Amino acid sequence: MDPATEHAAARLVTIGFDGTAPGAEVHDLVRRGVRSVILFARNAGPRLRVAETIAQVKSMAEEPILVCVDQEGGDTVRFTDGFDPPPFMREVGKGGATLAGVVGRRLVSDLRSVGIDLDLAPVVDVDSNPRNPVIGPRSFGTTPELVAECAAAMIVAMQAGGLAACAKHFPGHGDTDLDSHHDLPVLRHDLARLRQVELPPFRAAIEAGVAAIMTTHVVFEALEPGVPATMSAAAIDGLLRRELGFDGVVISDDLEMAAIADLPAIAGDLGEAAVRAVLAGVDLVLCCHRPDRQHRVVDALAEAIASGRITAERLAASHRRLDRLFDRFVRPVR
């Protein structure tokens, strides 16, 4: 494989790793061109240790490396020892936009100083289904108006302080009764309902200048029957890019979640899932756990670029968006 093609493909991949120091597999993937890393609780420890881990990651290449984390609040936090994690967003929502802005500024103070460039927050799903096993208190509230107001305030506060925000999970995970970590949820709402309930918070996030939006592994029958939004051109290129006008970075949820990994259409090949996601409009695919799968994703993307399945124009669009995010938010080792 041509090294330039491999490097171009690897830029579209975000990887995770085990432990508090990046091992040989991480170094191999960075040598191949990976420039985005996600941290989890398995990488955490006291505040100084987290800062050292991030410094080690950022020192692996001469080019900038983006480091991100899911530090949402409530139960969804990765760093706790010496950190100031937010409460559940449901509690933040009770304080409205004012409290959301305060929480955004707290996240900047907490995360930017240890080297985090991008927080995969806030959740902008509307908590419209009390049987939802995965969103619930992660949402600001039960109405699109409240969620939109709080999301915009938090995003503005985070990004004014130099911490990139990511609105999730597009086009909306709030009304599902299955968890996409374990199953493939399907929503049969028509487009009118999506535009009325699910989409207003994303529209508000875009108007607030959000740097990134994360897709969800949920099938929306009104958009593309049988296809999870992460791999749906109708959802990403159509609804998000063309209708809502978003030209920031689109990030997939983790491809190793069961909703994608067990999808019959890809027959267990996360490389094929990554290619389909990029073809649909995703700029950065998450592959958070197994190095063999991470290498396979890079291989498959490189093969798709070399064959022309992913066109030069499509690749350049993602690289342009990533360059813009990196230029604004990614900082070198302190």
N, C-alpha and C positions, 0 to 999 in steps of 0.2 A: 504493500500500500504506500502511495506517495505520502511522505511525511506532512506536506502542507495540507493535503486533504484530511489526513488523520487529525491534525491539529485543529482544522476548521470544524470538524465534526465534534471533537471533544469539548470545544467551547460551548456547545449546546447542552452539556451535561453537568448536573450537580450531584456530588457524591457525599455519602456519609461514611464513617469508619468507627471502629471500636476503640475504647481506651482514651487516655488523656494525652497521647502523642501519636501523630500520624506515622504509620508503619510503612513497610516496603511497598505494599500494594498501593497506598496513597501516592507515594513518590512515583511509582510506575505510571499511574493515571495522570498525574500532573505532568510528567515527562511527555505523555501522549497529547497533552494540550488542555486537560481539564483546568478550569479557572474558577470554579465555584464549589464551595464546601458547606455542608449543613452540619450543625452540631446538635446533639441530643443530651439527655440526662446522663447517658452512658459516657459522655465525654467530659462531664462536669466535675466539679470539686469546689474547693474554696475559691474565692474571687481571684486571688493571685494566680492560682493554678489555671483557671479558665483563660486569663489574660496570656499566660505563658503558652497554653495550647494554641490559641489564636495566633500568637506571634510565630510559633513554629510553622503553622500552616501557611501564613503569609510569606514566610521566608523560603518556601520551597521553589519559587520561581522568580525570575527577574521581573516578569510582568505582574501586574496587580492580580491578586486572588480575592474574590468576594467570599466573605464568611457570613452565613445567615443562621437564624435560629427561630423556632416556634416559641416565643415568649409572649403568649397571649394574655394569661391571667387565669386565676382559678386553678383548676386541675391541670391545665395545659401550660405548664411552665417547665423549662429545662434547667434553669440556673436558680438556686435558692440560697446556697451558703455564702452569705455576705452580699446578697442581692436584695432587691426591693420589688419582688414580683407583684403585679397588679391583682386585684380581686377578680372574681368572675365578671364578665362584661354585663351580665344581667344587673349586677349591683351598680356598675358604672352608669348603665342606662337610666337608672333612677335619678341620677344627678344631672342627666342631660348633657348637652354639648359642653357646658362649663367644666364638669368633672371629666368628661372625655378628653378635653384639652389638657387638663392637669395630668391625667394618666399618660397621655402622649409625651409630655415633657419629662415625666418621671422615667419613662422608658429610654428616652434619649440619654439622660444622666446615667442610668444604670448600665446601658449596653454599649453606647458609643465609646465610653472610656476604657472598655476592655478590648475594643477592636471589632465589635459586630458592625457590619455595614447595612444589613437588611434584616428587619424583623418581619417574619411571615404573619403579620397581623395588621389590621384587625379582621375578625370574622364579621362579615356584613350580611350573613344569612338572616332572614327574618324567622323568628321562632314561632312558626305558625302551626306546628303539629306537636301536641303534648306527648305523643308516643315516639318522638324522634330520639333515638338512643345515642346520638353523637353530637348534636348541636346544643339544644336546650339552653343552659345558662352561659354557654359560650357566646350567645347572641345578646346584643344590646336590649332586645325587646321583641314584642309581638306585632308591632306595626312597622310598615316600611318607612313611614315618616320619621319615627324615632330612631330607627337604625341608621337611616341616611344622615340625619342631623349629627348623631354621635360619631359615626364613621368619618364624616368629613372633618369634624373638629379634631379628632385624634390624628388623622393623616396629616393635616396641616401642621399640627404641633410637632409630630415626629419629624417630618421632613424639613421644617424650619430649623430644627436642631441638627440636621445632617444625618439622620437615620432614615433609610428608605423604608417605606411601608408597602404592604402587600394585602390587597383586599381579597377575601376568599369567602366562599368557594363557588366560582362562577359556573353556570348561571344561577345557582342557589341550591343549597343542601338543607334548607330549613324545614321543608315539608315532607321529608322522607321518613319512613318507619324502619329502614335498614341502615346499617353502618357500612360504608363502602370499604372500610378496612377488612371486612369479613364477607360481604355480599355485594351484589350489583343492584343498587336501588333503581327503580323505574318510576318516573313521574309522567302522568298522562294529562297534565294541565294543557289547555290551549294557550296560544301565544298571547291572547288578551289577558289571561290571568298572570302569565309571566311578566308582562309589561306593567301590570298593576301592582303586583306584590313583590316578586323576586328581583326585578331589575332596578327599581328606583334607588336602592342603596349603592348599587354599582355605578349608576349614572352619577350619583352625588360624589362617589369616590373619584371618578374620572374628572369631574369638574373641579375637585379639590387638588388635582394634579398627581394622583397616586402613581408611584413609580412602577408598580407591578400588580398583576392580578393573577390569582391561582385558580386553575380549573378544578372541577369536581368530576369524580368518576361516577356520575349519575346519568342514566339514559333519560333524555327528554323526548318523548314520542312525537311531540309537535315539531321538533327540530329535525331529528334524524333517527327514525325508529331503530332500536336495537344497538345503537352506537353510543358508548359513553361520551359525555361532553368533551373529555380530554382528547378524544380522537375524532371529534366531529367538526368538519369544516363549516357546517351550518351554524354551529354554536359559536365557534371562535372567529373564523374569518368573516362569517356572515353577521351574526348577532353582535358580537363584541367589537370587532374591528369596524365593520361597515355601518351598522345601525347606531351603535353607541359611540363610535369614533375614537376608540382607544388605540393609541399608537405607542404605548409603553410595553414593557416586557411581560409576556404571558408565561407563567410558570405552571408546569403540571403538578398535581399532587403526586405522591410517591407511586411510581409505576409498580412497586413491589406489593402494593395493597391488593387484596384478593379480587377486588372488582375488576382489575386489569390483569393481574398475573394468572387468574383462573379463567379468563375470557376465552371461550372456544375459538373465536375468530383469529386469535394469535397463537393458539396451540402452545402456550407456555413460553413463547419467544418474546422476551421483553425488548429485544432489539427491534422486532417488527412493531411492537407497540410504540416505541420511541419514534420510529420513522413515521408511522401514521399520525402521531401527535404533532410532529413538526410539519407534516403536510397539511394538517388541519389549521395550523397557525401558531402552535406553541413555539416559544423561543428557547426555553430552558427546561429540560426534563429532569425530574428528580429520580434518582435511583439510590436509595439511602442505606442499603445494608450489605448485600453480598458482592464482593469484588468480582466474582465470575460474571455476574449479571451486569455490573458496571462496565467491564471490558466488552461484553457482548453488545451493550448499547452503543458504545463508541464504534465498535466494528461495523454494526448494522448501519449507523448513520454515515460512516465513511463510505461504505459500499453504495449506499443510496445516492450520495453526492457524486461519487465516481461514475456511476451508471447514468446519472442525469435524472433519476427518479426525484431527488430533491434538486431543483434547478439552482443555477448560480444566482438568479434573481431572488429566489426564496431564501437561500442561505444568506445573501447580503443583507436582506431586510432584518433578519434576526441579529446578525452581527452589528448592524447599525443601532438597533435598539439596545443591545447589550453594551456597546461602546458608550452610549449616552448615559446609561445607568451607572456604569463603572466610573466614567469621568466625573459624575456628580457626587457619588456616594462612597466609592471604594477608597479606603485609605491605606497607606503602607504601614509596615510595622512601626510601632512607636518606639 
